[in-house]
Amino acid sequence: MTLPDGVPTVTVTTGVPLVLPDGTPFTGYLTFTGPDVVTVAGQHVVLGGAAQVDLDGGSFSVDLVPNDVDGMSPAGWTYRVDAVFTNAPGWTRYISLPTSDDDVHLADILIPDPSVGEYTLLLDPSTLGGAAFADVGTTAGTVAAGDDPRFENGGGAGALLAANNLGDLDDAAAARGHLGLGTAAVAAATSFDTTGAAAAAQSAAISAAATDAAGRVSAHVSAVDPHGDRAAASTDASSKASAAQTAAIGAAATDAAGRITAHVAASDPHGDRAAATSALASHVSAVDPHGDRAAAATDATGKVTTHTGASDPHADRAFTTSAVSTHTGATDPHGDRAAASTALSAHTTATTGVHGIADTSALVTTADSRLTNSRAPSGSASGDLTGTFPGPTVAKVNGVAMTGTPSSGYVPTATSGTAATWQALPTASASTAGITKLDGTVGDITAVGTGFAAGATGQAADAGHQHAVQALLPSDNNLLWWTFPPINAGGANVPSAAAVAGRLTLSRVILRTQITVAKIWLGISANDAGATFTNCYLGVYNVSGTLLAQTADISSTLHTSVVNSYSFTAGATLPAGEYFIALLMGSGSTWTTWNLKSSLGGVTANAGLAAPHFNLASLGSGLSALPSTVTLSSMDTALITGGWGSQWYGLS
């Protein structure tokens, strides 16, 4: 914003650009910082803080408020100039901007090489008086030092010296007047009663006058009628005395009543309330205010001890013992025994009005025979029951009225929100919901069109039914699962032992239902008398690659062209899902013509599939035992040629 006209400014410029020693202009900016808050009275201006100006080719121009504006508070301060350069070190200096300057160059007001610290502007020497510039001396026009003879009396300087004890005053009388002193200040000591004679004479005169006055008063008092007016005065005095007495009594009574009222109302009429309160507090809090606590305690303790140990401290023990004995032995000590006996007898024999019950036959005691069996209810039934107790009938179920007569196979059927009836189960049809009977007869499964129908007309097949198929099933061979019917098994082109040994050959298994397996079956199609087998195993992995079941080493059984079954070391339950049978011909096994029963499926068995779901695959190398886990996603089909891997397996 623009400053008011009453607040002047001073333009500060570089004059010539600020440059480095080689003439390169400084780049960066300068900050001019004044006090945090400065006010200018009469201009309604509050200013303060810092103003920043950028260097352009080493030059700048900025308008700043001077530090001695009329009405400014505080005044006489200085600007701190902070130079921040991008091509040279910065610096901090201080400048003063009086209103007498209109335009100034920074070089003219800046101290180029100050000592360490901040600076405050000193006063302009020209504003000081002449004494600031005068020399010290003893003559006119010089400044006097402490030993200047002009300070002595008569030096013409009008100065007073302490050593002269006011002897260098020009007019002592005038000085006494200014001090308020009278002529007694200069009177001789003889002008005053220094021995006390005047006081003694005065005391004697007073004593004599007192003696004379006492004699006169005594004579006056003893005279019968010293004034000669006694008789008249007596009469007048009596009258006046009576009136005065009456008035005085009235006034005294009024005054006394007022004083009493004031005394009663006063918070501290005697002026000793605070002291009394303090004394009372001290008395109350004192451990032994009367000084007799110890003696009293000793005395009380002795008396209590004596009282406690006395056999008859109250001297009434014999009387009390006799009275208690008499009371205990009395037949009717309270005089009401006969009446109580009569009332109890009447209460025992009463049959009506006992405890508010008109007929005592309605009372049941613990020995009552009616408590030995259940009590049949009586009266009309309500709610879901109808009729009367003890034999009501069910009319409703949870408020729903039941009608009809039940029969075999009938069920309650709701006819509305509040009514139901007994009805036979409806038979289901293509258009009517109802009950359908299960048909488990295999012979009822007949061919219809191109498919199969399970169950007779109107009946559904249960979970144990079978569909007619025109093929062999594993159960036909007493097996739970196989890779394919064994009558379709032939020989396979076996890769070299070097390519197969130490690797897993995997065959995929899809189970539609859960089975529990104990054995695995394998067929050998060609023997090799010169073959060597070592560390050979069969096992089952789940689709996660975890080994679920395995055989012991089967190496010794592989020399005979037969179908062999091998027991798993532990049986396994396999829910419906995906699995892999693994065959390991251990590392070190060798053969030439040895072969297994297979389907010769070859690589076509994996059409449309990818790892880890190949039907036939191989995995690993250098193995001599089945790993507990395998990474099925790493399976490959390098060995699946000429039908290797399509071996026939069976599970039972």
HUJO-V560807 format. One record per residue. N is the residue number from 1. RES is the residue in one letter. PSI is psi as a letter, one per 40 degrees, with the letter a starting at -180 (none if undefined). Layout:
N,RES,PSI  N,RES,PSI
//
This chain:
1,M,i  2,T,h  3,L,i  4,P,i  5,D,d  6,G,e  7,V,h  8,P,i  9,T,i  10,V,h  11,T,h  12,V,h  13,T,i  14,T,e  15,G,c  16,V,i  17,P,i  18,L,h  19,V,i  20,L,i  21,P,d  22,D,e  23,G,e  24,T,h  25,P,i  26,F,i  27,T,i  28,G,a  29,Y,i  30,L,i  31,T,h  32,F,h  33,T,h  34,G,a  35,P,i  36,D,d  37,V,h  38,V,h  39,T,i  40,V,h  41,A,i  42,G,e  43,Q,e  44,H,f  45,V,h  46,V,h  47,L,i  48,G,i  49,G,a  50,A,i  51,A,h  52,Q,h  53,V,h  54,D,i  55,L,h  56,D,h  57,G,f  58,G,e  59,S,i  60,F,i  61,S,h  62,V,h  63,D,h  64,L,i  65,V,h  66,P,i  67,N,e  68,D,f  69,V,i  70,D,h  71,G,e  72,M,h  73,S,h  74,P,i  75,A,i  76,G,e  77,W,i  78,T,i  79,Y,h  80,R,h  81,V,h  82,D,h  83,A,h  84,V,h  85,F,i  86,T,e  87,N,e  88,A,i  89,P,i  90,G,i  91,W,i  92,T,h  93,R,i  94,Y,i  95,I,i  96,S,i  97,L,g  98,P,i  99,T,e  100,S,e  101,D,h  102,D,d  103,D,h  104,V,i  105,H,h  106,L,d  107,A,d  108,D,d  109,I,e  110,L,h  111,I,h  112,P,d  113,D,g  114,P,i  115,S,i  116,V,h  117,G,i  118,E,i  119,Y,i  120,T,h  121,L,h  122,L,i  123,L,i  124,D,h  125,P,d  126,S,e  127,T,e  128,L,i  129,G,i  130,G,d  131,A,d  132,A,e  133,F,e  134,A,i  135,D,i  136,V,h  137,G,a  138,T,e  139,T,i  140,A,i  141,G,e  142,T,i  143,V,h  144,A,h  145,A,i  146,G,d  147,D,e  148,D,h  149,P,e  150,R,e  151,F,e  152,E,i  153,N,h  154,G,e  155,G,e  156,G,e  157,A,e  158,G,f  159,A,i  160,L,h  161,L,h  162,A,d  163,A,e  164,N,e  165,N,f  166,L,e  167,G,e  168,D,f  169,L,h  170,D,d  171,D,g  172,A,d  173,A,d  174,A,d  175,A,d  176,R,d  177,G,d  178,H,d  179,L,e  180,G,f  181,L,h  182,G,a  183,T,e  184,A,d  185,A,e  186,V,e  187,A,i  188,A,i  189,A,d  190,T,e  191,S,e  192,F,i  193,D,g  194,T,e  195,T,e  196,G,e  197,A,d  198,A,d  199,A,d  200,A,d  201,A,d  202,Q,d  203,S,d  204,A,d  205,A,d  206,I,d  207,S,d  208,A,d  209,A,d  210,A,d  211,T,d  212,D,d  213,A,d  214,A,d  215,G,d  216,R,d  217,V,d  218,S,d  219,A,d  220,H,d  221,V,d  222,S,e  223,A,i  224,V,d  225,D,g  226,P,d  227,H,e  228,G,e  229,D,f  230,R,d  231,A,d  232,A,d  233,A,d  234,S,d  235,T,d  236,D,d  237,A,d  238,S,d  239,S,d  240,K,d  241,A,d  242,S,d  243,A,d  244,A,d  245,Q,d  246,T,d  247,A,d  248,A,d  249,I,d  250,G,d  251,A,d  252,A,d  253,A,d  254,T,d  255,D,d  256,A,d  257,A,d  258,G,d  259,R,d  260,I,d  261,T,d  262,A,d  263,H,d  264,V,d  265,A,d  266,A,h  267,S,d  268,D,g  269,P,d  270,H,e  271,G,e  272,D,e  273,R,d  274,A,d  275,A,d  276,A,d  277,T,d  278,S,d  279,A,d  280,L,d  281,A,d  282,S,d  283,H,d  284,V,d  285,S,e  286,A,i  287,V,d  288,D,g  289,P,d  290,H,e  291,G,e  292,D,e  293,R,d  294,A,d  295,A,d  296,A,d  297,A,d  298,T,d  299,D,d  300,A,d  301,T,d  302,G,d  303,K,d  304,V,d  305,T,d  306,T,d  307,H,d  308,T,d  309,G,e  310,A,i  311,S,d  312,D,g  313,P,d  314,H,e  315,A,f  316,D,e  317,R,d  318,A,d  319,F,d  320,T,d  321,T,d  322,S,d  323,A,d  324,V,d  325,S,d  326,T,d  327,H,d  328,T,d  329,G,e  330,A,i  331,T,d  332,D,g  333,P,d  334,H,e  335,G,e  336,D,e  337,R,d  338,A,d  339,A,d  340,A,d  341,S,d  342,T,d  343,A,d  344,L,d  345,S,d  346,A,d  347,H,d  348,T,d  349,T,e  350,A,i  351,T,e  352,T,i  353,G,e  354,V,h  355,H,f  356,G,e  357,I,h  358,A,d  359,D,h  360,T,e  361,S,e  362,A,e  363,L,i  364,V,h  365,T,i  366,T,d  367,A,e  368,D,h  369,S,e  370,R,e  371,L,e  372,T,e  373,N,i  374,S,i  375,R,h  376,A,h  377,P,i  378,S,i  379,G,i  380,S,i  381,A,i  382,S,a  383,G,b  384,D,e  385,L,i  386,T,i  387,G,a  388,T,i  389,F,i  390,P,e  391,G,g  392,P,i  393,T,i  394,V,h  395,A,d  396,K,i  397,V,h  398,N,f  399,G,e  400,V,h  401,A,h  402,M,h  403,T,i  404,G,i  405,T,h  406,P,i  407,S,i  408,S,h  409,G,e  410,Y,i  411,V,i  412,P,h  413,T,h  414,A,h  415,T,e  416,S,a  417,G,e  418,T,e  419,A,i  420,A,i  421,T,i  422,W,h  423,Q,i  424,A,i  425,L,h  426,P,i  427,T,h  428,A,i  429,S,a  430,A,d  431,S,e  432,T,h  433,A,i  434,G,a  435,I,h  436,T,h  437,K,h  438,L,i  439,D,h  440,G,e  441,T,h  442,V,d  443,G,e  444,D,e  445,I,h  446,T,i  447,A,h  448,V,h  449,G,b  450,T,e  451,G,a  452,F,i  453,A,h  454,A,h  455,G,i  456,A,i  457,T,h  458,G,e  459,Q,i  460,A,i  461,A,i  462,D,i  463,A,e  464,G,e  465,H,i  466,Q,i  467,H,i  468,A,h  469,V,i  470,Q,f  471,A,i  472,L,i  473,L,i  474,P,d  475,S,d  476,D,d  477,N,e  478,N,f  479,L,i  480,L,d  481,W,i  482,W,i  483,T,d  484,F,i  485,P,h  486,P,d  487,I,e  488,N,e  489,A,h  490,G,a  491,G,i  492,A,i  493,N,h  494,V,h  495,P,i  496,S,i  497,A,d  498,A,d  499,A,d  500,V,d  501,A,h  502,G,e  503,R,i  504,L,h  505,T,h  506,L,h  507,S,h  508,R,i  509,V,h  510,I,h  511,L,h  512,R,d  513,T,i  514,Q,h  515,I,i  516,T,h  517,V,i  518,A,d  519,K,i  520,I,i  521,W,i  522,L,h  523,G,h  524,I,h  525,S,d  526,A,h  527,N,i  528,D,h  529,A,d  530,G,e  531,A,i  532,T,h  533,F,h  534,T,i  535,N,f  536,C,h  537,Y,i  538,L,i  539,G,i  540,V,h  541,Y,i  542,N,i  543,V,e  544,S,e  545,G,e  546,T,h  547,L,h  548,L,d  549,A,i  550,Q,i  551,T,i  552,A,a  553,D,h  554,I,e  555,S,d  556,S,e  557,T,e  558,L,e  559,H,e  560,T,h  561,S,g  562,V,i  563,V,h  564,N,i  565,S,h  566,Y,h  567,S,i  568,F,i  569,T,d  570,A,h  571,G,i  572,A,h  573,T,h  574,L,h  575,P,i  576,A,h  577,G,a  578,E,h  579,Y,i  580,F,h  581,I,h  582,A,h  583,L,h  584,L,h  585,M,h  586,G,i  587,S,h  588,G,e  589,S,i  590,T,i  591,W,i  592,T,d  593,T,e  594,W,i  595,N,i  596,L,i  597,K,h  598,S,i  599,S,e  600,L,f  601,G,d  602,G,a  603,V,e  604,T,e  605,A,e  606,N,e  607,A,h  608,G,e  609,L,i  610,A,i  611,A,h  612,P,f  613,H,f  614,F,i  615,N,d  616,L,h  617,A,i  618,S,i  619,L,i  620,G,a  621,S,i  622,G,f  623,L,i  624,S,e  625,A,i  626,L,h  627,P,i  628,S,d  629,T,i  630,V,i  631,T,g  632,L,d  633,S,e  634,S,e  635,M,i  636,D,i  637,T,f  638,A,d  639,L,e  640,I,g  641,T,i  642,G,e  643,G,e  644,W,h  645,G,e  646,S,f  647,Q,i  648,W,h  649,Y,i  650,G,i  651,L,h  652,S,none
//
